[in-house]
Each structure stands twice: as C-alpha cells, then as structure tokens.
C-alpha cells in the first residue's frame, strides 16, 4: 500500500438515476471501489447571470489517484451537465484495512474505458 495513493472524487449529478449509472460504470470498469450516493441535496449557484436553486444528487467515489484521469473521462462522457462538478480530494490517512480493500478492488483488472 502506497501512502497518498488514495482519493475521493466528489461529483454532483442531476438525479439518482444518473448517479447510479456513473457509479455502476465506474465499478464495472474497476475505476472505483465504491460510491456513496446522497440523493436530493440542494445547490445554490449563479449560472449565466441568474441565481439558481436546484436539487442535485451527490456522488462520493473512493478510488486510487492513478485511476482519476480515466474516471474523470468516464464521468464527463456520461454526465448531462455542461460544466460538471468533479473534484479530486486526496486522502492522506485512513483505516488501513479499508484502504487496502479500495486498492484491491480497483487493481483486480485493467479498466475497459
């Protein structure tokens, strides 16, 4: 297990169905170990000069740093937003057994993306 090898990827999507689609594709392609899906959060932002309040679904994806670029491409390809929120959050420390499971889960085979 390599230190600083892990990251979370925070993504907002339009709805639960889109979150499920992205999470399932990422798991099947061995780009993430797991996804937390937080349905119906509320986001307030300015878009094209107008303040918006929209319902969104949040994805928190657990993976390895070396999978991020492929994961980002998969998310963009399957995302409906013009400018999707995709943020890589480095994990500097965590439960050793959990991190080992993440590493094993995404290292079982190469990605098909």
C-alpha positions in Angstrom: 0.0 0.0 0.0 1.5 3.3 -1.1 0.9 6.4 1.0 -1.0 9.2 -0.6 -2.3 6.8 -3.2 -6.0 7.3 -2.4 -8.6 9.9 -3.2 -12.3 10.7 -3.1 -14.0 12.1 -6.1 -16.9 14.4 -5.3 -19.4 14.7 -8.1 -22.8 16.4 -8.4 -25.3 15.0 -10.9 -28.9 15.8 -11.9 -30.6 12.9 -10.2 -30.4 9.5 -8.6 -30.5 7.6 -11.9 -27.5 9.4 -13.3 -25.6 8.8 -10.1 -26.4 5.1 -10.3 -25.3 5.0 -13.9 -22.0 6.6 -13.3 -21.3 4.6 -10.2 -22.1 1.3 -11.8 -20.0 2.0 -14.9 -17.1 3.1 -12.7 -17.3 0.0 -10.5 -17.6 -2.3 -13.6 -14.6 -0.7 -15.1 -12.6 -1.0 -11.9 -12.2 2.7 -11.6 -13.7 2.9 -8.1 -14.1 0.6 -5.2 -17.4 2.0 -4.1 -19.7 5.0 -4.3 -21.8 6.8 -1.8 -24.9 8.3 -3.3 -26.6 11.2 -1.4 -29.9 11.8 -3.1 -31.5 15.2 -3.2 -29.2 17.8 -1.9 -29.8 21.4 -2.8 -27.3 23.6 -4.6 -27.4 27.4 -5.0 -25.2 29.0 -7.6 -25.1 31.7 -10.2 -25.4 30.4 -13.8 -25.5 32.7 -16.8 -26.3 35.7 -14.7 -29.1 34.1 -12.7 -29.1 32.8 -9.2 -30.4 29.2 -9.2 -31.5 26.8 -6.5 -31.6 23.2 -7.8 -32.0 19.7 -6.4 -29.0 17.5 -7.2 -27.6 14.2 -6.2 -24.1 13.9 -4.8 -21.7 11.1 -5.5 -18.6 10.4 -3.3 -16.4 7.9 -5.1 -13.5 6.1 -3.5 -10.5 5.2 -5.7 -6.8 5.4 -6.3 -5.0 8.6 -7.5 -3.8 6.7 -10.6 -7.4 6.0 -11.7 -8.5 9.6 -11.5 -7.9 10.6 -15.1 -9.8 7.7 -16.6 -12.6 8.1 -14.0 -12.9 11.8 -14.9 -13.3 10.9 -18.6 -16.0 8.3 -17.8 -17.9 10.9 -15.7 -17.7 13.6 -18.4 -18.8 11.1 -21.1 -21.9 10.1 -19.1 -22.8 13.4 -17.4 -25.6 15.7 -18.6 -24.3 19.0 -17.2 -22.4 21.4 -19.4 -19.9 22.1 -16.6 -20.0 19.2 -14.2 -18.6 19.5 -10.7 -15.8 16.8 -10.4 -13.4 17.3 -7.6 -10.5 15.1 -6.6 -9.9 15.1 -2.8 -6.6 13.5 -1.8 -6.8 11.1 1.2 -3.6 11.4 3.4 -4.7 8.9 6.0 -7.4 6.3 6.7 -8.3 2.9 8.1 -5.6 0.6 6.8 -7.9 -2.4 6.1 -10.4 -0.2 4.3 -7.7 1.4 2.1 -6.3 -2.0 1.3 -9.8 -3.1 0.2 -10.0 0.0 -2.1 -6.7 -0.7 -3.6 -7.5 -4.4 -4.2 -10.9 -3.6 -5.6 -9.7 -1.2 -8.3 -6.5 -3.2 -9.0 -8.1 -6.5 -9.9 -8.1 -5.8 -13.6 -7.4 -3.0 -16.1 -10.1 -0.6 -17.0 -12.3 -1.1 -20.1 -12.8 2.7 -20.6 
